[in-house]
Amino acid sequence: MIGEIGGDLEIQAAKLIKEKIAPIRDIYGTGRTNRVQNANPLYSELSVGGTGKSPMIEYLIRLLKNDYQVAVLSRGYKRKSKGFQIATNKTTVEDIGDEPMQFYKKFNDLIVAVDAKRVNGIQQLKNLKNPPEVILLDDAFQHRKVQGGFNILLTPHYNLYVNDSMLPTGDLRENIEGAKRAQIIMVTKCPDKLDETEQFNITKKLNIELTQTAYFTKIGYDSFIYGKENKIKIEDLKEYEIILVTGIAKTEPLTSFLSDKNINFKHLKYKDHYNFTNKDLDKIQQSFSQLKAEKRLILTTEKDYVRTFDKNNGNVYYLPIETQFLTPNSVEEDSFKIKIKKYVEQSTRNS
């Protein structure tokens, strides 16, 4: 009985959210928005996480960084600082958050900034002595005061937004009608073998409009894991006893990848963006100490490594991931690159 009552209350709450939020968004839609003079592709998700946003950001950075001065503007989720912050060589993960820190460490000459108030963050970037030519707006789809020049919406194959519902009964932060604001719908985390018929059926299910294009991508895993001083081939991990530590939204793709490689591991699973305490780290170390094999290690995600294990001893390794189109260097991938580069070229020319 308690479960039935709770479920009914959640359904009523979801209806209330839908009824109350939609009119507010309509007001923002008719009010003043802020369009950056520079190109500002915006990539986001309707759901609360686990769509593969970080590797998609990195894909866009790699695509544009050789031709343009690129900046990433993020909220800086769970950082301990306030207001606008721009990454420097003295910046810590507490200052800007784990994902922005990962981008900053990974890409030379990338401007990384955080600000919960995106309008202010954009203005601060524009006021720099050498302002960026392209601003990638991280997770700003629901920030209606900011009008993204080009919107990329991510939805994972295993939980398409059309199959989801709004919080609190589901993971959506707004009604699925919001998907119409995107120029590109990116279906992420697809299985390797997703044939054209299945892709067509998904596109039809998503009700893609004539002004939109759907693309299909998967998570690609590196051939090595990386530690403080060395790297190990994935194929050699079958010889190791492993403690897998994760603080990400969706762990199933990673655990499936390792299992498919016949890699044995004990999984210590924490919440997304989890701030590991000393007690947690002691537990992890204790679990590691209990491993009997001579070859043993702690494996984590790149985001968790940056956030927690960057200053570790040599026992902790991370596995990098990247966004890959189902058929790399295909007509579809070329089409995506052309769309992005064409928009950026036109926007920077007009700025």
C-alpha positions as CSV (number, residue, x, y, z in Angstrom):
1,M,0.0,0.0,0.0
2,I,2.8,2.4,0.9
3,G,4.4,1.8,-2.5
4,E,1.1,2.5,-4.3
5,I,0.6,5.8,-2.5
6,G,4.2,6.9,-3.1
7,G,3.9,6.1,-6.8
8,D,0.6,8.1,-7.1
9,L,2.2,11.1,-5.4
10,E,5.2,10.9,-7.7
11,I,2.9,10.9,-10.7
12,Q,1.0,13.9,-9.4
13,A,4.3,15.7,-8.7
14,A,5.4,15.0,-12.3
15,K,2.2,16.4,-13.7
16,L,2.5,19.5,-11.5
17,I,6.1,20.1,-12.7
18,K,5.0,19.8,-16.3
19,E,2.1,22.2,-15.8
20,K,4.1,24.8,-13.9
21,I,7.4,24.7,-15.7
22,A,6.1,24.9,-19.3
23,P,4.5,28.4,-18.9
24,I,7.7,29.7,-17.3
25,R,9.8,28.5,-20.2
26,D,7.3,30.1,-22.6
27,I,7.9,33.4,-20.9
28,Y,11.7,33.0,-21.3
29,G,11.1,32.1,-24.9
30,T,9.3,35.4,-25.6
31,G,11.7,37.5,-23.5
32,R,15.2,38.6,-24.2
33,T,17.8,36.0,-25.0
34,N,21.5,36.3,-25.3
35,R,23.3,35.2,-28.4
36,V,27.0,35.3,-28.3
37,Q,28.7,37.1,-31.2
38,N,31.1,34.2,-31.4
39,A,29.9,30.8,-32.5
40,N,28.3,28.9,-29.6
41,P,27.3,25.3,-30.2
42,L,25.3,24.1,-27.3
43,Y,25.2,20.4,-26.4
44,S,23.0,19.0,-23.7
45,E,20.5,16.4,-22.6
46,L,16.9,16.3,-21.6
47,S,17.7,13.8,-18.9
48,V,19.7,14.2,-15.7
49,G,22.8,12.4,-16.8
50,G,24.5,9.3,-18.3
51,T,24.1,10.3,-21.9
52,G,27.8,10.4,-22.8
53,K,28.1,14.2,-22.7
54,S,31.8,14.4,-21.7
55,P,33.1,12.3,-24.6
56,M,30.9,14.3,-27.0
57,I,32.4,17.5,-25.7
58,E,35.8,16.2,-26.3
59,Y,34.9,15.1,-29.8
60,L,33.8,18.7,-30.6
61,I,37.0,20.1,-29.0
62,R,39.1,17.9,-31.2
63,L,37.1,18.8,-34.3
64,L,37.5,22.6,-33.8
65,K,40.6,23.3,-31.8
66,N,43.1,23.3,-34.7
67,D,41.2,26.1,-36.5
68,Y,39.7,28.2,-33.7
69,Q,40.3,29.4,-30.2
70,V,37.8,27.2,-28.3
71,A,36.3,27.8,-24.9
72,V,34.1,25.4,-22.9
73,L,31.7,27.1,-20.5
74,S,30.2,24.8,-17.8
75,R,28.3,25.1,-14.6
76,G,31.1,23.3,-12.7
77,Y,28.8,20.8,-10.9
78,K,29.7,20.2,-7.2
79,R,32.6,22.6,-7.2
80,K,33.3,24.5,-4.0
81,S,33.9,27.9,-5.6
82,K,31.3,30.5,-6.5
83,G,30.7,32.7,-9.5
84,F,32.9,32.9,-12.7
85,Q,36.1,30.9,-12.6
86,I,38.6,30.3,-15.4
87,A,41.0,27.4,-15.3
88,T,44.8,28.1,-14.8
89,N,47.7,25.9,-13.9
90,K,46.9,26.6,-10.2
91,T,43.3,25.6,-10.5
92,T,42.1,22.5,-8.6
93,V,39.1,20.3,-9.1
94,E,37.4,21.9,-6.2
95,D,37.6,25.2,-8.1
96,I,35.9,24.1,-11.3
97,G,34.5,20.6,-10.9
98,D,35.7,17.2,-12.3
99,E,34.6,17.4,-16.0
100,P,35.9,20.9,-16.6
101,M,39.2,19.9,-14.9
102,Q,39.4,16.8,-17.2
103,F,39.0,19.0,-20.3
104,Y,41.6,21.5,-19.0
105,K,44.2,18.8,-18.4
106,K,43.6,17.0,-21.6
107,F,43.7,19.9,-24.2
108,N,46.4,22.5,-24.5
109,D,45.3,26.0,-25.3
110,L,41.6,25.2,-24.5
111,I,39.9,27.9,-22.4
112,V,37.9,26.3,-19.6
113,A,35.5,28.4,-17.5
114,V,32.6,27.7,-15.1
115,D,29.7,29.9,-14.1
116,A,26.2,28.8,-12.9
117,K,25.0,32.0,-14.6
118,R,25.7,31.3,-18.2
119,V,24.9,34.8,-19.4
120,N,27.6,36.3,-17.1
121,G,30.0,33.5,-18.0
122,I,29.6,34.3,-21.7
123,Q,30.2,38.0,-21.1
124,Q,33.3,37.3,-19.1
125,L,34.7,35.2,-21.9
126,K,33.9,37.9,-24.4
127,N,35.8,40.4,-22.3
128,L,39.0,38.4,-22.2
129,K,42.1,40.0,-23.8
130,N,42.1,37.2,-26.3
131,P,38.5,36.1,-26.4
132,P,37.5,32.7,-27.8
133,E,36.2,32.4,-31.3
134,V,34.0,29.4,-30.4
135,I,32.2,28.9,-27.1
136,L,30.9,25.4,-26.4
137,L,28.1,25.7,-23.9
138,D,28.0,22.6,-21.7
139,D,24.6,21.4,-20.5
140,A,22.8,24.7,-21.2
141,F,19.7,23.4,-23.0
142,Q,17.4,24.4,-20.1
143,H,19.0,27.9,-19.8
144,R,16.4,29.8,-21.8
145,K,18.1,33.1,-21.2
146,V,20.9,31.8,-23.4
147,Q,20.1,31.1,-27.0
148,G,22.4,28.5,-28.4
149,G,23.4,29.1,-32.0
150,F,23.5,25.4,-32.7
151,N,21.9,22.8,-30.4
152,I,23.0,19.2,-30.1
153,L,20.8,17.0,-28.0
154,L,22.1,13.7,-26.6
155,T,19.9,10.7,-25.8
156,P,21.2,7.3,-24.9
157,H,20.1,4.3,-27.0
158,Y,19.1,2.3,-23.9
159,N,16.8,5.1,-22.6
160,L,15.5,7.3,-25.4
161,Y,13.8,10.4,-24.2
162,V,10.6,9.4,-25.8
163,N,10.5,6.4,-23.5
164,D,11.3,8.5,-20.4
165,S,9.2,10.7,-18.2
166,M,9.8,13.9,-16.3
167,L,11.2,14.0,-12.8
168,P,10.5,12.6,-10.2
169,T,9.0,9.5,-12.0
170,G,11.7,9.6,-14.7
171,D,15.0,11.3,-15.6
172,L,13.8,14.1,-17.8
173,R,14.4,17.7,-16.8
174,E,11.7,19.0,-19.2
175,N,9.0,17.8,-21.5
176,I,10.1,15.9,-24.6
177,E,8.7,18.8,-26.7
178,G,12.0,20.6,-25.8
179,A,13.8,18.3,-28.2
180,K,12.4,20.4,-31.1
181,R,14.9,23.2,-30.2
182,A,17.8,21.0,-31.3
183,Q,19.3,20.9,-34.8
184,I,20.9,17.6,-34.1
185,I,19.7,14.6,-32.1
186,M,22.6,12.4,-31.2
187,V,21.7,8.8,-30.1
188,T,24.6,7.8,-27.9
189,K,25.9,4.6,-26.4
190,C,24.5,2.5,-29.2
191,P,25.5,-1.2,-29.5
192,D,28.2,-1.8,-32.1
193,K,25.9,-3.7,-34.4
194,L,22.9,-1.4,-34.9
195,D,21.7,-1.9,-38.5
196,E,20.2,0.7,-40.8
197,T,16.7,-0.6,-40.2
198,E,17.0,-0.3,-36.5
199,Q,18.4,3.2,-36.9
200,F,15.5,4.2,-39.2
201,N,13.0,2.9,-36.6
202,I,14.6,4.9,-33.8
203,T,14.6,8.0,-36.0
204,K,10.9,7.5,-36.7
205,K,10.2,6.9,-33.0
206,L,12.0,10.1,-32.0
207,N,9.7,11.9,-34.5
208,I,12.7,13.8,-36.1
209,E,11.5,16.9,-37.9
210,L,12.6,18.0,-41.4
211,T,14.9,20.6,-39.9
212,Q,16.7,18.1,-37.7
213,T,19.2,15.3,-38.3
214,A,19.8,12.2,-36.2
215,Y,23.2,10.6,-35.8
216,F,24.2,7.4,-34.0
217,T,27.3,7.0,-31.9
218,K,28.9,4.5,-29.5
219,I,31.4,4.7,-26.7
220,G,34.9,3.8,-27.8
221,Y,37.4,2.5,-25.2
222,D,41.1,3.0,-25.3
223,S,43.4,0.1,-25.9
224,F,45.3,0.9,-22.7
225,I,44.6,1.9,-19.2
226,Y,46.8,4.7,-17.8
227,G,48.5,5.2,-14.4
228,K,50.7,7.7,-12.9
229,E,53.9,6.3,-14.5
230,N,52.9,3.7,-17.0
231,K,50.1,2.1,-19.1
232,I,48.8,-1.4,-19.5
233,K,47.2,-3.0,-22.5
234,I,43.5,-3.9,-22.1
235,E,44.2,-7.4,-23.3
236,D,46.7,-8.0,-20.5
237,L,44.2,-7.1,-17.7
238,K,43.0,-10.7,-17.7
239,E,46.1,-11.5,-15.7
240,Y,45.1,-9.0,-13.0
241,E,42.9,-8.9,-10.0
242,I,41.0,-5.6,-10.2
243,I,39.0,-3.3,-8.0
244,L,36.8,-1.2,-10.2
245,V,35.8,2.2,-8.6
246,T,33.1,4.3,-10.3
247,G,31.3,7.6,-9.5
248,I,29.4,8.0,-12.7
249,A,25.7,8.0,-13.7
250,K,25.6,4.8,-15.8
251,T,28.2,2.1,-15.3
252,E,26.7,-0.7,-17.4
253,P,28.5,0.1,-20.6
254,L,31.9,0.0,-18.8
255,T,31.2,-3.1,-16.8
256,S,29.9,-4.9,-20.0
257,F,33.0,-3.9,-21.9
258,L,35.3,-5.3,-19.2
259,S,33.2,-8.5,-18.8
260,D,33.2,-9.0,-22.6
261,K,37.0,-8.9,-22.4
262,N,36.9,-11.7,-19.7
263,I,38.4,-9.2,-17.2
264,N,37.5,-10.1,-13.6
265,F,36.8,-7.2,-11.2
266,K,35.1,-6.3,-7.9
267,H,33.0,-3.2,-8.5
268,L,32.7,-0.5,-5.8
269,K,29.9,1.7,-7.2
270,Y,29.3,5.3,-6.0
271,K,26.9,8.0,-7.1
272,D,27.6,10.4,-10.1
273,H,30.1,13.1,-9.2
274,Y,30.6,11.5,-5.9
275,N,33.0,13.3,-3.5
276,F,35.0,10.5,-2.0
277,T,35.7,10.9,1.7
278,N,38.8,9.6,3.5
279,K,36.6,6.8,4.9
280,D,35.7,5.8,1.3
281,L,39.3,5.9,0.2
282,D,40.3,3.7,3.2
283,K,37.6,1.2,2.2
284,I,38.9,1.2,-1.4
285,Q,42.5,0.7,-0.1
286,Q,41.3,-2.1,2.2
287,S,39.6,-3.9,-0.6
288,F,42.7,-3.6,-2.7
289,S,44.9,-5.0,0.1
290,Q,42.7,-8.0,0.3
291,L,43.5,-9.0,-3.3
292,K,45.7,-12.1,-3.4
293,A,47.2,-11.9,-6.8
294,E,50.7,-10.5,-7.5
295,K,49.3,-8.5,-10.4
296,R,46.6,-6.3,-8.9
297,L,45.3,-2.7,-9.5
298,I,42.5,-0.2,-8.9
299,L,40.7,0.8,-12.1
300,T,38.5,3.9,-12.4
301,T,37.1,6.3,-14.9
302,E,39.0,9.2,-16.2
303,K,36.6,11.6,-14.5
304,D,37.0,9.9,-11.2
305,Y,40.7,9.8,-11.6
306,V,40.9,13.5,-12.1
307,R,38.5,14.2,-9.2
308,T,40.0,11.9,-6.6
309,F,42.9,9.8,-7.6
310,D,45.2,12.2,-9.5
311,K,47.8,12.3,-6.7
312,N,47.6,8.6,-6.0
313,N,50.4,6.0,-5.7
314,G,51.1,3.8,-8.7
315,N,48.2,1.3,-8.1
316,V,45.4,3.4,-9.6
317,Y,44.6,3.5,-13.4
318,Y,41.9,5.0,-15.6
319,L,40.3,3.9,-18.9
320,P,39.8,6.8,-21.4
321,I,36.7,6.8,-23.6
322,E,35.7,8.7,-26.7
323,T,32.6,9.2,-28.8
324,Q,32.7,7.2,-32.0
325,F,30.3,7.0,-34.9
326,L,29.0,3.5,-35.5
327,T,31.0,3.5,-38.7
328,P,34.1,5.8,-38.2
329,N,35.0,8.1,-41.1
330,S,31.6,7.3,-42.7
331,V,29.4,9.5,-44.8
332,E,27.3,10.1,-41.6
333,E,30.3,11.3,-39.6
334,D,31.5,13.5,-42.5
335,S,28.0,15.0,-42.6
336,F,28.1,15.8,-38.9
337,K,31.5,17.4,-39.2
338,I,30.4,19.5,-42.2
339,K,27.3,20.8,-40.3
340,I,29.3,21.8,-37.3
341,K,32.2,23.4,-39.2
342,K,29.8,25.2,-41.6
343,Y,27.9,26.8,-38.7
344,V,31.1,27.8,-36.9
345,E,32.6,29.3,-40.0
346,Q,29.5,31.3,-40.8
347,S,29.1,32.5,-37.2
348,T,32.7,33.6,-36.8
349,R,32.6,35.4,-40.1
350,N,29.6,37.3,-39.0
351,S,30.9,38.2,-35.6
